[in-house]
Amino acid sequence: MEISVETLETPALTKAQLATMLFEQIGLNKRESKDMVDAFFDLIVDSLIRGEDVKISGFGNFQIRTKAARPGRNPRTGELIPIEARRVTTFHASHKLKAQIQGDEATNPLD
């Protein structure tokens, strides 16, 4: 199955647009499409909150990293400002996704 994103009006792909694509190309009703997209992202968020990595084959990995507290500096004033420890989400694209972005047509990240 091929999903076309040629009709996107903005350079960003939104959850609403994903739901519309499911509605138009898969045949789910609009409510089911929206619920499916929301459930997908809720699963990812819940896993990351629990500290679990999220690996989507052929797409990439989402991980939570804990960054230590460190000294920072206000670039305008030069004033030292402490940066608190925090958790951040990182994403690393898979080799298949990177190859497709570079134009290697033989590699399809959704296979």
PyMOL commands that set and color helices and strands:
alter all, ss='L'
color gray80, all
select helices_A, chain A and resi 15-26+30-49+95-101
alter helices_A, ss='H'
color red, helices_A
select strands_A, chain A and resi 54-56+60-67+70-73+80-83+86-93
alter strands_A, ss='S'
color yellow, strands_A
deselect
rebuild
show_as cartoon
